[in-house]
Amino acid sequence: MDTITHLFSYFNFRTDLFFIGNLCHIGTFEEPDPNKGYLHFIRQGHCQFSQPNKAPIVIDRPCVVFSPSHIVHHIHPLDAQGLDIFCIKFDFGEDVRNPLTHSLQDIAVVYLDTQPELRNIANLIFSETEKQGCGYQAAIQHLCAYFAIQVVRCCLEQKRINVGLLKGLTDKYLARLLLDIHQYPERNWQVDMMAEYAMMSRSRFAGYFKEMMGISPMDYLTQWRITVAQTLLQKGLAVSLVAEKVGYSHSAALSRAFTREIGLSPTEWLNKQKG
């Protein structure tokens, strides 16, 4: 199983088509939940895309803008007729850390000049919304999920992401290592072992991993284990069993790591979900 298939099938991947139609005023996107990601599909019109402390991007042709939710951004239509656009939010489960966007510090723009598949899926989403026939909600849910997967594929193929998981997955030294960390978090992973996977010395590997992923190897391992633990806890597994499945020797060790990462113990976090 490849890493992208694992991501989208193992976790509770969810999409929310929260806007579709004509945008004729400035759209401000400020999501309080840091675990969300945004996909903005611009079918027609000109606009300026802006974010704090960055030069604005002028968009003059159809594209998809991929942004993590922690980056406040604005879409300013430049034509009197506005923009034909739809906007999707996505996550990997309620209050579960988003592995695709967590370490991203910038947005990615994928233009459709060479991506007819994205345009075709987007047109289906517009068509379903206009008709709203039998099964509309189910169709939109699956189309939006397929659209998101296709955007991720494009980002990987075009190397649109400069740091983070989508960068690591295209790297010849890290791709196999990341796949095995994702599939086998219970292993007794150490930096020396990871360096062997990447065919590097320990010291070179540690620096290279942080440059590519934006985080140290052991910190990434911890974050991944906690993300998996969140999903297993939501499925009803006992804390002791979850600890075993994600590489901790006992539940107390998992609880300490979980509290450092999330700010709540596993039990407190679960109670918050129920409340």
KAURLIN-V115307 format. One record per pair of residues at least 24 apart in sequence whose C-alpha atoms are under 6 Angstrom apart, sorted by the first residue. I is the first residue (numbers start at 0). J is the second residue. D is the distance in whole Angstrom. If there is no record, write none. Layout:
# KAURLIN-V115307
{{I | J | D} {I | J | D}}
This chain:
# KAURLIN-V115307
{{2 | 178 | 5} {10 | 91 | 6} {11 | 91 | 5} {11 | 92 | 5} {12 | 90 | 6} {12 | 91 | 4} {13 | 89 | 5} {13 | 90 | 5} {14 | 88 | 6} {14 | 89 | 4} {15 | 87 | 5} {15 | 88 | 5} {16 | 86 | 6} {16 | 87 | 4} {17 | 87 | 6} {18 | 85 | 5} {18 | 86 | 5} {19 | 84 | 6} {19 | 85 | 4} {20 | 83 | 6} {20 | 84 | 6} {21 | 82 | 5} {21 | 83 | 5} {22 | 81 | 5} {22 | 82 | 5} {23 | 81 | 4} {25 | 74 | 6} {25 | 75 | 4} {26 | 73 | 5} {26 | 74 | 5} {27 | 73 | 5} {28 | 71 | 6} {28 | 72 | 5} {29 | 71 | 5} {30 | 68 | 5} {33 | 68 | 6} {33 | 69 | 5} {34 | 96 | 5} {34 | 97 | 5} {35 | 68 | 5} {35 | 89 | 6} {35 | 90 | 5} {36 | 66 | 6} {36 | 67 | 4} {36 | 68 | 5} {36 | 88 | 6} {36 | 89 | 5} {37 | 65 | 6} {37 | 66 | 5} {37 | 67 | 6} {37 | 87 | 6} {37 | 88 | 5} {38 | 64 | 6} {38 | 65 | 5} {38 | 86 | 6} {38 | 87 | 5} {39 | 63 | 5} {39 | 64 | 5} {39 | 85 | 6} {39 | 86 | 5} {40 | 84 | 5} {40 | 85 | 5} {41 | 84 | 5} {42 | 83 | 5} {42 | 84 | 6} {43 | 82 | 6} {43 | 83 | 5} {44 | 82 | 5} {45 | 77 | 5} {46 | 75 | 5} {46 | 76 | 4} {46 | 77 | 5} {47 | 74 | 6} {47 | 75 | 5} {48 | 73 | 6} {48 | 74 | 5} {49 | 73 | 5} {61 | 111 | 6} {62 | 109 | 5} {62 | 110 | 4} {62 | 111 | 5} {63 | 108 | 6} {63 | 109 | 5} {64 | 107 | 6} {64 | 108 | 5} {65 | 106 | 6} {65 | 107 | 5} {66 | 106 | 5} {67 | 100 | 5} {96 | 226 | 6} {102 | 163 | 5} {103 | 163 | 6} {162 | 211 | 5} {162 | 212 | 5} {162 | 213 | 6} {163 | 212 | 4} {163 | 213 | 6} {172 | 197 | 5} {173 | 197 | 6} {184 | 245 | 5} {184 | 246 | 6} {185 | 244 | 5} {185 | 245 | 4} {185 | 246 | 4} {186 | 246 | 6}}
